[in-house]
Structures are given as C-alpha cells and as structure tokens.
Amino acid sequence: MKASRLLHLLLLLQTRQRLTTTELAARLEVSRRTVLRDVEALSTAGVPVYAERGRNGGIVLLPSARLNASHLEPPELEALSVAGLDSAQRERMGLSAVWESAERKIAARQAAAPESPSPLRLADLVLVDSAAWFAAPEAAVDVSDLASALRHCRRLRIQYRRSAESHASTRVVDPYGIVAKSGRWYLVADDQGDSRLLALERLSAFEQLDAPAVLQADESLRTRWAALKKRTEGQDRVSVTIRLPENGLDLARRILGTRIHHVSAPEIGSRVVIVRYPEIESVRQLLQFGDHIEVLAPEAARTRISQLARDLADRHSTPAA
C-alpha cells in the first residue's frame, strides 16, 4: 500500500511539480504528517523531492526530474480499452481505481512532454457521458461479478424476468458478453440457439456452469450486438403520420430518435412527420407530446390515441381517492 501511495505522490508532483501538504493529503487520503514522512522517505532514497517552508511553500519535485512512471500495467490498459464507460459504470465494473491510476500516469507523461503550441488538451474540450437523461436503471446483479464469470466462457444458468412477465424463470444461456447502452446494461447471449438481449435490471441471479459456452462459429460480442441492435431498431412495421408545431421538431427528434422516417417541409408553422413503430399500441409513446401533436394516419392509430386520451381524461376528471 505504501509503495502504491509513493508512486501516486510522485505522479501528482510530476504533473504539477509543486503541491501543498494539505492538497497532497487530500488527494492521497492520508494525514499531512504521513505526506511529510513519505517525502522524507523519497528524499532519502535519492528522489529529488523536498519540502519548502513559507507562505508559498509546499512539496516540490525538481523540474529536471522526469520519472519513468508512465508505463501502463495490464489492468490499466484493460480499463482504458472500455473507455466508453462513464464513472458510475466503471464503478460497477470495479475499474475505478485502475482507471484513475492510468489517468495519473497519462497526465504525468503529458506533463513530461515538450510544450505544444496549443495549451488545451482534447480531454479539456471533449467530455463523454454515456448515461441516459433522467434515468439510472440499476442492474439487479453485480456487473463486476458477471463480467468476471464471463471470462471463463462457460454456460450460465440465470433467473430472468421478461418485460411482460411478473416472475422470473430459469434458463440456460451461452453468453457472448455484456453491453452498456445509454446508461443500461445488457447481457448478449444465445438462448437455445436464438440470440437474445437480456436487460440486467431484470436478471436477478446467475450461476456459472461447468459446461463451456456453445457459441456460433465466426460470431463475437460485436457481431451479435450489431445484429441484435439492427433487429431491435428494425422492428418497424407500422407507419404513423403525425403533425407537430415547427418548434416541436427538436423535441420529436430527442424522443423518437431513429423511429422518425420522414419530415416534411414547413407548412405554416407545422411539420408532418412519419414515425415507424412495430405495432399500433406503440403510439402510447406519442402521449409524451400532450396537446402539441395530432395523429393523422392510419385511422387505427388515431382511434387508439383517442381511446388513451379519453381514459386519461376520465381518470383525472374527479379528485383522487
């Protein structure tokens, strides 16, 4: 633990060259006295680091000292290989510590590089946050434990509840891996030879079996995911025509996404939009637009929206019991 802390201290100083004992104590989660002891130990070992007293004092690493501490360990490289995960997802995967260690080493390496013409790094200009807006569905199982189990390429016995069911059922699946999509986790697996996308918030338990997973030849997590994604987004058998106000188009793109098939030219402050759904019942989604929408066709969609609107009106016509 002390060796890891000393390396962390050196990486911080190589990035900033001078930090107060209070700042270092907060970063290292130790006392100021422990920081001073660590500095003394490093100095005794020949590292050019020392404590400066006074108002502008602190712990200083000589500018000429360039520590070869930026090499990434295999766990750190593995953490960087899933860089699309946000901080909450890395925490669930048990990758937060190695990710932070890799970030410190990268920062130290950048500090050691010659000054570039631009003072801004790409990381200062681009922020990636893959979490969905206003939604934080929790996986029912430990994602880190599941990922560890998947490394062994064994079959899994799982307890899984389909979205239309009230109770979980037992099934044996052949897993390819897990996918983080818009803040949600999914297990990609073959269930009796059929490829499935299983939401982890409805997977309540899993057990690793002795039998090896039977995966399709020439298939991988990426190819299976691509096929499932295409299948999920391609289940659009019903075209629904709606009219929106011109200023509602941005909201429509945010809510409907790739379900929007066509948008007309402006027509006196409004737009006609064609939306594709797997079935008429899916027009429930359009209730999110309230009175800013009119369903034009087909007649079955107009009828269903009318029924849903009447039901809502009846339900809210009297005070709640």
C-alpha positions as CSV (number, residue, x, y, z in Angstrom):
1,M,0.0,0.0,0.0
2,K,2.8,2.4,0.9
3,A,4.6,1.7,-2.5
4,S,1.4,2.5,-4.3
5,R,1.0,5.7,-2.4
6,L,4.5,6.8,-3.0
7,L,4.0,6.3,-6.8
8,H,0.8,8.2,-6.6
9,L,2.6,11.1,-4.8
10,L,5.3,11.2,-7.5
11,L,2.8,11.2,-10.3
12,L,1.0,14.1,-8.8
13,L,4.2,16.0,-8.4
14,Q,5.4,15.2,-11.9
15,T,2.1,16.6,-13.2
16,R,2.0,19.8,-11.0
17,Q,5.7,19.9,-9.7
18,R,4.5,21.8,-6.5
19,L,1.6,20.9,-4.2
20,T,0.9,21.8,-0.6
21,T,0.9,19.1,2.0
22,T,-2.8,19.8,2.5
23,E,-3.6,19.2,-1.2
24,L,-1.5,16.0,-1.2
25,A,-3.0,14.7,2.0
26,A,-6.5,15.2,0.4
27,R,-5.5,13.5,-2.8
28,L,-3.8,10.6,-1.1
29,E,-6.4,10.3,1.7
30,V,-3.8,10.4,4.4
31,S,-2.7,12.9,7.1
32,R,-0.3,15.8,6.4
33,R,2.2,14.1,8.7
34,T,2.1,10.9,6.6
35,V,2.8,13.1,3.5
36,L,5.8,14.6,5.2
37,R,7.1,11.1,6.2
38,D,6.6,9.9,2.6
39,V,8.5,12.9,1.2
40,E,11.4,12.2,3.7
41,A,11.5,8.6,2.6
42,L,11.6,9.5,-1.1
43,S,14.3,12.1,-0.5
44,T,16.4,9.6,1.5
45,A,16.1,7.2,-1.5
46,G,17.6,9.8,-3.8
47,V,14.4,11.2,-5.4
48,P,14.8,15.0,-5.9
49,V,11.8,16.0,-3.9
50,Y,11.7,18.3,-0.9
51,A,9.5,20.4,1.4
52,E,9.6,24.1,1.1
53,R,8.5,26.2,4.0
54,G,6.9,29.6,4.0
55,R,3.7,31.2,2.7
56,N,4.2,29.9,-0.9
57,G,5.8,26.6,0.2
58,G,4.8,23.1,-0.4
59,I,6.2,19.8,-1.6
60,V,8.4,20.3,-4.7
61,L,9.8,18.0,-7.3
62,L,12.8,19.4,-9.2
63,P,11.8,20.3,-12.8
64,S,14.8,18.4,-14.1
65,A,13.5,15.2,-12.6
66,R,11.5,13.1,-15.1
67,L,10.3,9.9,-13.7
68,N,9.7,6.9,-15.9
69,A,6.4,6.1,-14.2
70,S,4.1,6.4,-17.1
71,H,4.1,2.8,-18.3
72,L,0.6,1.3,-18.1
73,E,0.0,-2.0,-16.3
74,P,-2.2,-4.7,-18.0
75,P,-5.2,-3.9,-15.7
76,E,-4.8,-0.2,-16.6
77,L,-4.7,-1.0,-20.3
78,E,-7.8,-3.2,-19.9
79,A,-9.6,-0.3,-18.2
80,L,-8.7,2.1,-21.0
81,S,-10.0,-0.5,-23.5
82,V,-13.5,0.2,-22.3
83,A,-13.1,4.0,-22.3
84,G,-16.8,4.5,-23.3
85,L,-18.0,3.7,-19.8
86,D,-18.9,6.6,-17.6
87,S,-17.7,6.9,-14.0
88,A,-20.8,5.2,-12.5
89,Q,-20.4,2.3,-14.9
90,R,-16.7,1.9,-14.2
91,E,-17.5,1.8,-10.5
92,R,-20.0,-1.0,-11.1
93,M,-17.3,-2.9,-13.1
94,G,-14.7,-2.4,-10.4
95,L,-12.5,-0.4,-12.7
96,S,-12.4,3.0,-10.9
97,A,-9.1,2.5,-9.1
98,V,-7.1,1.2,-12.1
99,W,-8.8,3.8,-14.4
100,E,-7.6,6.6,-12.0
101,S,-4.2,5.1,-11.9
102,A,-4.0,5.1,-15.7
103,E,-5.2,8.7,-15.8
104,R,-2.5,9.8,-13.4
105,K,0.2,8.1,-15.5
106,I,-1.1,9.6,-18.7
107,A,-1.2,13.1,-17.1
108,A,2.4,12.6,-15.8
109,R,3.5,11.6,-19.3
110,Q,1.8,14.6,-20.8
111,A,3.5,16.9,-18.3
112,A,6.9,15.4,-19.3
113,A,6.3,16.1,-23.0
114,P,7.5,19.3,-24.6
115,E,5.1,22.3,-24.6
116,S,2.7,22.1,-27.6
117,P,1.5,25.2,-29.4
118,S,-2.0,24.8,-28.1
119,P,-2.4,25.0,-24.3
120,L,-5.6,22.9,-24.4
121,R,-5.8,19.1,-24.4
122,L,-8.5,17.2,-26.2
123,A,-9.7,16.0,-22.8
124,D,-10.3,19.6,-21.8
125,L,-12.6,20.1,-24.8
126,V,-14.4,16.8,-25.2
127,L,-16.4,15.2,-22.4
128,V,-18.1,11.8,-22.9
129,D,-21.1,10.9,-20.7
130,S,-23.0,7.8,-21.9
131,A,-25.6,7.9,-19.1
132,A,-29.2,8.4,-20.2
133,W,-31.0,11.6,-19.3
134,F,-33.2,11.4,-16.1
135,A,-32.7,7.6,-15.9
136,A,-30.5,5.4,-13.8
137,P,-31.7,1.8,-14.1
138,E,-29.8,-0.4,-11.7
139,A,-28.6,-3.8,-12.6
140,A,-30.0,-6.4,-10.3
141,V,-26.8,-8.4,-10.3
142,D,-23.2,-7.3,-9.6
143,V,-21.9,-6.3,-13.1
144,S,-18.3,-6.8,-12.0
145,D,-19.0,-10.4,-10.8
146,L,-20.9,-11.1,-14.0
147,A,-18.0,-9.8,-16.1
148,S,-15.5,-11.9,-14.2
149,A,-17.7,-15.0,-14.7
150,L,-17.9,-14.3,-18.5
151,R,-14.1,-14.5,-18.7
152,H,-14.3,-18.3,-18.3
153,C,-16.5,-18.8,-21.4
154,R,-18.9,-21.1,-19.5
155,R,-22.6,-21.5,-19.8
156,L,-24.8,-19.6,-17.4
157,R,-27.9,-20.6,-15.5
158,I,-29.9,-17.4,-15.0
159,Q,-33.0,-16.2,-13.3
160,Y,-34.6,-13.8,-15.8
161,R,-37.9,-11.9,-16.0
162,R,-39.2,-10.9,-19.4
163,S,-40.8,-7.5,-19.6
164,A,-44.3,-8.8,-19.9
165,E,-43.9,-11.3,-17.0
166,S,-44.3,-10.8,-13.3
167,H,-42.0,-13.6,-12.2
168,A,-38.5,-14.7,-13.2
169,S,-37.9,-18.0,-14.9
170,T,-34.8,-20.2,-15.1
171,R,-33.0,-20.6,-18.4
172,V,-29.5,-21.7,-19.5
173,V,-27.7,-19.4,-21.9
174,D,-24.5,-19.2,-23.8
175,P,-23.1,-15.7,-23.2
176,Y,-21.0,-13.6,-25.5
177,G,-20.6,-10.6,-23.2
178,I,-22.3,-7.5,-21.7
179,V,-23.1,-4.2,-23.4
180,A,-23.5,-0.8,-21.8
181,K,-26.1,1.2,-23.9
182,S,-27.4,4.6,-22.9
183,G,-27.0,4.0,-19.2
184,R,-28.4,0.5,-19.2
185,W,-26.6,-2.9,-19.1
186,Y,-27.5,-5.9,-21.3
187,L,-26.3,-9.5,-21.4
188,V,-25.9,-10.7,-25.0
189,A,-26.4,-14.5,-25.1
190,D,-27.8,-17.3,-27.1
191,D,-30.9,-18.9,-25.6
192,Q,-31.5,-22.3,-27.2
193,G,-29.6,-21.2,-30.2
194,D,-31.5,-17.9,-30.6
195,S,-29.7,-14.6,-30.0
196,R,-31.1,-12.6,-27.0
197,L,-30.6,-9.2,-25.5
198,L,-31.2,-9.6,-21.7
199,A,-31.6,-6.4,-19.6
200,L,-29.6,-6.8,-16.4
201,E,-32.2,-5.0,-14.3
202,R,-34.4,-8.0,-14.9
203,L,-31.7,-10.6,-14.4
204,S,-31.9,-11.4,-10.7
205,A,-29.3,-14.2,-10.4
206,F,-26.8,-16.2,-12.4
207,E,-24.7,-19.3,-11.9
208,Q,-21.7,-20.4,-13.8
209,L,-21.9,-24.0,-15.1
210,D,-19.1,-26.5,-15.8
211,A,-20.1,-26.8,-19.5
212,P,-18.3,-24.5,-21.9
213,A,-20.5,-21.9,-23.7
214,V,-21.6,-23.1,-27.2
215,L,-21.1,-20.0,-29.4
216,Q,-21.8,-19.7,-33.0
217,A,-18.8,-20.0,-35.3
218,D,-17.3,-16.8,-36.5
219,E,-19.6,-14.8,-34.1
220,S,-18.4,-12.5,-31.4
221,L,-19.9,-10.0,-28.9
222,R,-19.6,-7.2,-31.5
223,T,-21.2,-9.1,-34.4
224,R,-24.0,-10.4,-32.1
225,W,-24.6,-6.9,-30.8
226,A,-24.7,-5.4,-34.2
227,A,-27.3,-8.0,-35.4
228,L,-29.4,-7.5,-32.2
229,K,-29.3,-3.7,-32.5
230,K,-30.3,-3.9,-36.1
231,R,-33.2,-6.3,-35.3
232,T,-34.4,-4.1,-32.4
233,E,-34.3,-0.9,-34.3
234,G,-35.7,-2.5,-37.4
235,Q,-39.0,-3.8,-36.0
236,D,-41.0,-1.0,-37.6
237,R,-44.0,-2.5,-39.5
238,V,-46.4,0.4,-38.9
239,S,-46.0,3.9,-40.3
240,V,-47.8,6.6,-38.3
241,T,-48.2,10.1,-39.7
242,I,-48.3,13.0,-37.2
243,R,-48.4,16.8,-37.3
244,L,-46.2,18.8,-34.9
245,P,-45.6,22.5,-34.5
246,E,-42.4,23.7,-36.1
247,N,-40.8,24.4,-32.7
248,G,-41.6,20.8,-31.6
249,L,-39.3,19.1,-34.1
250,D,-36.2,19.1,-31.9
251,L,-38.2,17.5,-29.1
252,A,-39.5,14.9,-31.5
253,R,-36.0,14.0,-32.6
254,R,-35.0,13.7,-29.0
255,I,-37.9,11.5,-28.0
256,L,-38.4,9.5,-31.2
257,G,-34.8,9.2,-32.4
258,T,-34.4,6.8,-35.3
259,R,-38.2,6.0,-35.4
260,I,-38.6,9.2,-37.4
261,H,-38.7,8.1,-41.1
262,H,-39.5,11.3,-42.8
263,V,-40.0,15.0,-42.0
264,S,-41.9,17.3,-44.4
265,A,-41.0,20.8,-45.4
266,P,-42.5,23.5,-43.1
267,E,-46.3,24.1,-43.6
268,I,-47.5,27.3,-41.9
269,G,-45.7,26.7,-38.7
270,S,-46.0,23.0,-38.5
271,R,-44.3,19.8,-39.8
272,V,-45.7,16.5,-40.9
273,V,-43.6,13.6,-39.6
274,I,-43.8,9.9,-40.4
275,V,-42.9,7.6,-37.5
276,R,-42.4,3.9,-37.7
277,Y,-43.5,1.5,-34.9
278,P,-43.6,-2.3,-34.5
279,E,-47.3,-2.1,-33.7
280,I,-50.2,0.3,-33.3
281,E,-50.1,0.0,-29.5
282,S,-46.7,1.7,-29.6
283,V,-48.4,5.1,-30.3
284,R,-48.6,5.4,-26.5
285,Q,-45.2,7.0,-26.8
286,L,-46.8,9.9,-28.6
287,L,-48.7,10.9,-25.4
288,Q,-45.5,12.5,-24.2
289,F,-46.2,15.3,-26.6
290,G,-49.5,16.2,-24.9
291,D,-51.6,18.6,-26.9
292,H,-48.7,19.5,-29.2
293,I,-49.4,16.6,-31.6
294,E,-52.1,15.4,-34.0
295,V,-52.1,11.9,-35.3
296,L,-53.2,12.0,-39.0
297,A,-53.0,8.4,-40.1
298,P,-53.6,5.5,-40.1
299,E,-57.1,5.5,-38.7
300,A,-56.3,2.7,-36.2
301,A,-53.6,5.0,-34.7
302,R,-56.0,7.9,-34.4
303,T,-58.6,5.7,-32.7
304,R,-56.1,4.3,-30.2
305,I,-54.8,7.7,-29.3
306,S,-58.4,8.9,-28.9
307,Q,-59.1,6.0,-26.6
308,L,-56.0,6.6,-24.5
309,A,-56.8,10.3,-24.2
310,R,-60.4,9.7,-23.1
311,D,-59.1,7.2,-20.5
312,L,-56.7,9.8,-19.1
313,A,-59.4,12.5,-19.1
314,D,-61.8,10.2,-17.3
315,R,-59.2,9.2,-14.8
316,H,-58.4,12.8,-13.9
317,S,-62.0,14.2,-14.0
318,T,-62.6,13.6,-10.3
319,P,-60.3,14.1,-7.3
320,A,-58.0,11.2,-6.5
321,A,-59.4,8.8,-3.9
